[in-house]
């Protein structure tokens, strides 16, 4: 799996209106981090891109994924 970039729109501060990019080893890691940011006022989640800049997850789908609660793993007792 190739790394992906989480594209964020900066909503406040001196870089307001600019994009910020965070690199992750997988789409799952990027979505997991996006869930932590979702609903905050500092960034808007815009997309997840591959290394060439092509969107692999767009704004609407990314926000749908990040607004849902992360499934908790089942506990198994032995």
C-alpha positions in Angstrom: 0.0 0.0 0.0 1.3 3.4 -0.9 1.0 6.4 1.5 -1.9 8.8 1.2 -2.4 12.4 2.1 -5.2 13.8 4.1 -6.1 17.2 2.7 -7.3 19.8 5.2 -8.6 23.3 4.6 -7.4 25.6 7.3 -10.3 27.5 8.8 -8.6 29.9 11.2 -5.4 31.7 11.9 -2.9 33.3 9.5 -3.1 30.4 7.0 -7.0 30.6 6.8 -8.2 29.4 3.4 -5.0 27.4 2.6 -4.7 23.6 2.4 -2.6 21.6 4.7 -1.5 18.0 3.9 -0.8 15.2 6.4 0.7 11.9 5.1 -0.4 8.5 6.4 0.7 5.0 5.5 -2.9 3.9 4.6 -6.4 5.2 3.9 -7.6 3.6 7.2 -5.0 5.6 9.2 -6.0 8.8 7.5 -9.7 8.2 8.2 -8.9 7.4 11.8 -7.1 10.7 12.2 -9.9 12.5 10.4 -12.4 11.2 12.9 -10.3 12.9 15.7 -10.5 16.2 13.8 -14.1 15.9 12.6 -16.4 18.6 14.1 -13.5 20.8 15.3 -13.4 24.4 14.2 -9.8 24.5 13.0 -9.9 22.3 9.9 -12.3 21.1 7.2 -11.7 17.6 5.9 -11.4 18.0 2.1 -10.1 14.7 0.6 -7.7 11.9 0.7 -5.2 11.8 -2.2 -2.7 9.4 -3.5 1.0 10.4 -3.9 0.2 11.8 -7.4 -2.5 14.2 -6.0 -5.4 12.2 -7.3 -8.4 12.1 -4.9 -9.1 8.6 -3.7 -11.8 9.7 -1.3 -13.7 12.9 -1.9 -15.1 15.5 0.4 -18.6 14.0 0.9 -17.6 10.4 1.4 -14.7 11.3 3.7 -17.0 13.4 5.9 -19.5 10.6 6.0 -16.8 8.1 7.1 -15.5 10.5 9.7 -18.8 11.5 11.2 -19.6 7.8 12.0 -18.3 6.4 15.2 -15.2 4.1 14.8 -16.3 0.6 15.5 -14.9 -0.8 18.7 -13.3 -4.2 18.5 -15.2 -7.0 20.2 -13.8 -8.3 23.4 -13.1 -11.9 23.4 -12.9 -13.8 26.6 -11.1 -17.1 26.7 
